[in-house]
Amino acid sequence: MSKQQFLDELAARLREEGAELLVAENLNFYRSYIEEEVAKGRSEEEVLAELGNPALIARSILDAAGFQVDGMPDRNPEGDLGAGASKHYREQSETPGEESDIHIKVQRFNSWLLGLLFLLFALLLILAIAGLIIWAAPVIFALLAFRFVYQVLSELFRR
């Protein structure tokens, strides 16, 4: 794939979603990046291989800009991205004022899940330490008792 093919596919994927303002901005960025890396002595093929699939890059750009990526142009009531960002997520809100962005909901769920996993790990660690103490307690008690008896007997026989 050449630089131009990469940029053409990136532009086509962004235009599929009606993100015309994102096209110019990102094409300029990726064109400059590729040219800078080639100027540093890297081959164009190497830089493009590092960047990866332009369709995946376009999807990431669209996701970050709030587009619902489905191949159909979306409408943006705020008008901040031209033909733009999807209102799909805002319409999913169950109650007024609830954050409806699916990414925020997933992030909250992931945070909750991470907290739950941390608590489970802490509980297992406590149980493991308690189990070790319970297992070692008779041995430790026997050693302490043996030492005590040895000290008492050694004191008695010294006299």
C-alpha positions in Angstrom: 0.0 0.0 0.0 1.3 3.4 -0.9 1.0 6.6 1.1 -1.7 7.9 -1.3 -3.7 4.6 -1.0 -3.5 4.8 2.8 -4.7 8.4 2.8 -7.5 7.7 0.2 -8.8 4.8 2.3 -8.7 6.8 5.5 -10.6 9.7 3.8 -13.2 7.3 2.3 -13.8 5.7 5.7 -14.3 9.0 7.4 -16.5 10.3 4.6 -18.7 7.2 4.9 -19.8 8.6 8.3 -20.2 12.2 7.1 -17.2 13.4 9.0 -15.9 15.9 6.3 -14.2 18.2 8.8 -12.4 15.2 10.3 -11.1 14.2 6.9 -9.0 17.3 6.2 -7.7 17.5 9.8 -6.6 13.8 9.9 -5.3 13.6 6.3 -3.0 16.5 7.0 -1.9 14.9 10.3 -1.1 11.5 8.7 0.4 12.9 5.6 2.8 15.0 7.7 3.6 12.1 10.0 4.4 9.8 7.0 6.6 12.5 5.3 8.4 13.3 8.6 9.2 9.6 9.2 10.4 9.1 5.6 12.6 12.2 6.0 14.2 10.5 9.0 15.3 7.7 6.8 12.5 5.2 7.3 10.9 3.6 4.2 7.3 4.5 3.4 6.3 0.8 3.6 7.8 0.6 7.1 5.9 3.7 8.3 2.6 2.4 6.8 3.0 -1.0 8.3 3.6 0.6 11.7 0.4 2.7 11.3 -1.7 -0.3 10.4 -5.0 -0.6 8.8 -6.5 2.8 7.8 -10.0 1.5 8.3 -9.2 0.8 12.0 -7.6 4.2 12.3 -10.7 5.8 10.9 -12.9 3.9 13.3 -10.8 5.1 16.2 -11.0 8.7 15.0 -14.8 8.4 14.6 -15.3 6.8 18.0 -13.2 9.5 19.7 -15.3 12.1 18.0 -18.6 10.5 19.1 -19.7 9.1 15.8 -21.8 5.9 15.7 -19.7 3.9 13.2 -22.2 1.9 11.0 -21.5 3.1 7.5 -24.4 5.5 7.4 -23.9 9.2 7.7 -25.0 10.5 11.1 -26.6 13.9 12.0 -25.1 16.2 14.6 -27.6 18.5 16.2 -24.8 20.7 17.7 -23.2 21.1 14.3 -19.7 21.0 15.7 -18.4 18.4 13.3 -20.1 19.2 10.0 -22.5 16.4 9.1 -21.3 14.7 12.1 -21.4 13.2 15.5 -24.2 10.7 16.4 -27.0 11.6 18.7 -27.6 7.9 19.1 -25.9 7.7 22.5 -27.6 10.8 23.9 -31.0 9.3 23.0 -30.3 6.2 25.0 -30.6 8.1 28.3 -33.2 6.5 30.6 -33.7 9.6 32.8 -33.0 13.3 32.2 -29.5 14.2 33.2 -28.2 10.7 33.0 -24.9 10.4 31.1 -25.8 8.4 28.0 -22.5 8.0 26.4 -21.9 4.3 26.1 -18.2 4.7 26.6 -18.7 6.4 30.0 -21.1 3.6 31.0 -18.6 0.9 30.0 -15.8 2.8 31.8 -17.9 3.0 34.9 -18.7 -0.7 34.7 -15.0 -1.5 34.1 -14.1 0.6 37.2 -16.7 -1.2 39.3 -15.5 -4.6 38.0 -11.8 -3.7 38.7 -12.8 -2.7 42.3 -14.6 -5.9 42.8 -11.6 -7.9 41.5 -9.3 -6.0 43.8 -11.6 -6.8 46.8 -11.7 -10.5 45.8 -7.9 -10.5 45.5 -7.5 -8.9 48.9 -9.9 -11.4 50.5 -8.0 -14.3 48.9 -4.7 -12.9 50.2 -6.1 -12.5 53.7 -7.5 -16.1 53.6 -4.1 -17.4 52.4 -2.2 -15.6 55.1 -4.7 -16.8 57.7 -4.4 -20.3 56.4 -0.7 -20.2 56.6 -0.9 -18.9 60.2 -3.4 -21.6 61.1 -1.2 -24.3 59.6 2.0 -22.9 61.1 0.6 -22.1 64.6 0.9 -25.7 66.0 4.5 -25.9 64.8 5.4 -22.5 66.1 3.7 -23.2 69.5 5.5 -26.5 69.8 8.9 -24.9 69.1 8.2 -22.1 71.6 7.1 -24.7 74.2 10.2 -26.8 73.5 12.4 -23.7 73.9 10.6 -22.7 77.2 11.0 -26.2 78.6 14.7 -26.3 77.5 15.4 -23.0 79.2 13.7 -24.0 82.4 15.5 -27.3 82.5 18.8 -25.8 81.7 18.3 -23.3 84.6 17.4 -26.1 87.0 20.5 -28.2 86.1 22.9 -25.2 86.4 22.1 -24.8 90.1 
